[in-house]
């Protein structure tokens, strides 16, 4: 059975995150959350942070987040090179998505009614973005490659179900905001 579209899971419903109580909870399909130059000493030369920020609260499926990660990484590794950037996914798909599967066949003479408000079986995972301005992923990069980082995150944003925007800051501004 094919996946339902992302709009089916965009609304925030009651979270379902305790995987020790869920029989058959799917694994997280994102293999790596940090890409590029992951050595902290070498990352000190990156002077810009380009963030992909959500504009609304909602949910994103984990497979959409994985597609966005692949798009951004392939673009950056092709045009910038792995030692020249650091890409990190800042959110984690904790929420388990449930689906009450209903039959919809071509030769049916009537529609299946099913049980109302049924619990459903686990079919995937999702990231819950609880408030606007949540950072979904970010890239640390040098100033000469800033346009490539913006393009990579723009391509990644096209794979996500929530509206996003790109925010550019320097590392000095980030350091002042934390302290």
C-alpha positions as CSV (number, residue, x, y, z in Angstrom):
1,X,0.0,0.0,0.0
2,X,1.5,3.4,-1.0
3,X,2.3,6.2,1.5
4,X,-0.4,8.7,2.2
5,X,0.5,12.3,1.3
6,X,2.2,14.5,3.8
7,X,-0.9,16.7,4.2
8,X,-2.6,13.8,6.0
9,X,-0.1,14.1,8.9
10,X,0.6,17.8,9.0
11,X,-1.7,18.7,11.8
12,X,-0.5,18.2,15.4
13,X,-2.5,15.5,17.1
14,X,-1.8,13.8,20.4
15,X,1.8,12.6,20.4
16,X,2.7,8.9,20.5
17,X,6.3,8.6,21.4
18,X,6.8,5.9,24.0
19,X,8.4,3.3,21.8
20,X,8.8,0.8,24.7
21,X,5.0,0.4,24.7
22,X,4.6,0.3,20.9
23,X,4.7,-3.2,19.3
24,X,6.2,-2.9,15.9
25,X,7.3,0.8,16.0
26,X,9.3,1.5,12.9
27,X,12.9,2.5,13.1
28,X,14.2,5.9,12.3
29,X,15.2,5.8,8.6
30,X,17.7,8.7,8.8
31,X,21.2,7.2,8.8
32,X,23.2,10.3,9.7
33,X,22.3,13.6,11.4
34,X,25.7,15.2,10.9
35,X,27.4,15.4,7.5
36,X,30.4,17.1,5.9
37,X,33.3,18.2,8.0
38,X,32.3,16.9,11.5
39,X,35.7,17.6,13.2
40,X,35.2,20.5,15.7
41,X,38.7,21.9,15.3
42,X,38.4,22.2,11.5
43,X,34.9,23.6,11.8
44,X,36.2,26.7,13.6
45,X,37.1,28.3,10.3
46,X,33.4,28.4,9.1
47,X,32.2,31.9,9.8
48,X,28.5,31.7,8.7
49,X,25.6,29.6,9.8
50,X,22.7,29.2,7.3
51,X,19.5,27.8,9.0
52,X,16.4,26.3,7.6
53,X,13.6,27.6,9.9
54,X,9.9,26.6,10.0
55,X,7.3,29.3,9.7
56,X,4.4,27.3,11.2
57,X,3.9,24.6,13.8
58,X,3.1,21.1,12.5
59,X,4.4,17.7,11.7
60,X,6.8,16.4,9.0
61,X,7.3,12.8,8.1
62,X,10.7,11.3,8.6
63,X,11.0,10.3,5.0
64,X,10.5,13.9,3.9
65,X,13.2,14.9,6.3
66,X,15.5,12.2,4.8
67,X,14.8,13.4,1.3
68,X,15.6,17.0,2.3
69,X,18.9,15.8,3.9
70,X,19.9,13.9,0.8
71,X,19.1,16.9,-1.5
72,X,21.1,19.3,0.6
73,X,24.1,16.9,1.1
74,X,24.3,16.0,-2.6
75,X,24.3,19.6,-3.7
76,X,26.9,20.7,-1.1
77,X,29.2,17.8,-1.7
78,X,29.2,18.4,-5.5
79,X,29.7,22.2,-5.5
80,X,31.5,22.8,-2.2
81,X,33.2,19.6,-1.2
82,X,32.9,17.6,2.0
83,X,35.7,19.3,4.0
84,X,34.2,22.8,3.3
85,X,30.8,22.5,5.1
86,X,29.1,21.1,8.1
87,X,25.4,20.1,7.8
88,X,23.3,19.1,10.8
89,X,19.7,18.0,11.1
90,X,18.5,19.7,14.3
91,X,15.2,17.8,14.8
92,X,14.5,14.1,15.5
93,X,11.5,12.1,14.5
94,X,10.2,10.9,17.9
95,X,6.4,10.8,17.0
96,X,5.1,7.4,15.7
97,X,2.4,7.8,13.1
98,X,-0.6,5.5,13.3
99,X,-2.9,4.7,10.4
100,X,-6.3,3.0,10.4
101,X,-6.1,1.3,7.0
102,X,-9.4,1.2,5.1
103,X,-10.1,-0.7,2.0
104,X,-10.8,1.2,-1.2
105,X,-11.0,-1.1,-4.1
106,X,-12.0,-0.4,-7.7
107,X,-14.8,-2.9,-7.9
108,X,-16.5,-2.1,-4.6
109,X,-20.2,-1.4,-4.8
110,X,-20.2,0.4,-1.5
111,X,-17.6,2.2,0.7
112,X,-16.1,0.6,3.8
113,X,-17.3,2.3,7.0
114,X,-14.9,0.9,9.5
115,X,-14.7,1.7,13.2
116,X,-14.8,5.3,14.2
117,X,-11.7,6.7,15.9
118,X,-9.8,3.4,15.7
119,X,-6.3,3.3,17.1
120,X,-4.5,2.1,14.0
121,X,-1.1,0.4,13.4
122,X,2.3,2.2,13.4
123,X,3.3,3.1,9.9
124,X,6.1,5.6,10.2
125,X,7.7,8.4,12.2
126,X,7.3,12.2,12.2
127,X,9.0,15.3,13.5
128,X,6.9,17.5,15.7
129,X,7.5,21.2,15.2
130,X,5.7,22.8,18.1
131,X,6.4,26.5,17.5
132,X,7.3,28.6,14.5
133,X,11.0,29.6,14.1
134,X,12.2,26.1,15.0
135,X,15.5,25.3,13.3
136,X,15.1,22.1,11.1
137,X,18.6,21.9,9.7
138,X,21.6,24.2,9.4
139,X,24.8,24.5,7.5
140,X,28.1,26.0,8.8
141,X,30.1,27.3,5.9
142,X,32.7,29.9,4.8
143,X,31.6,33.3,3.3
144,X,32.8,32.5,-0.2
145,X,30.4,29.5,-0.4
146,X,27.4,31.2,1.1
147,X,25.3,31.2,-2.1
148,X,25.8,27.4,-2.4
149,X,24.5,26.8,1.2
150,X,21.4,29.0,0.5
151,X,20.7,27.0,-2.7
152,X,21.2,23.7,-0.9
153,X,18.7,24.6,1.8
154,X,16.3,26.0,-0.7
155,X,16.3,22.6,-2.5
156,X,15.9,20.8,0.8
157,X,12.9,23.0,1.8
158,X,11.0,21.9,-1.4
159,X,10.9,18.4,0.1
160,X,9.3,19.4,3.4
161,X,5.6,19.7,4.1
162,X,5.8,22.8,6.3
163,X,6.6,26.3,4.9
164,X,10.1,27.3,5.7
165,X,12.5,30.2,5.3
166,X,16.3,30.6,5.3
167,X,18.1,32.6,8.0
168,X,21.8,33.6,7.7
169,X,23.8,34.5,10.8
170,X,27.5,34.8,11.6
171,X,29.1,32.6,14.2
172,X,29.7,35.7,16.4
173,X,26.0,36.5,16.5
174,X,25.2,32.9,17.4
175,X,27.8,32.9,20.2
176,X,26.3,36.2,21.6
177,X,22.8,34.8,21.5
178,X,23.8,31.7,23.6
179,X,25.6,33.6,26.4
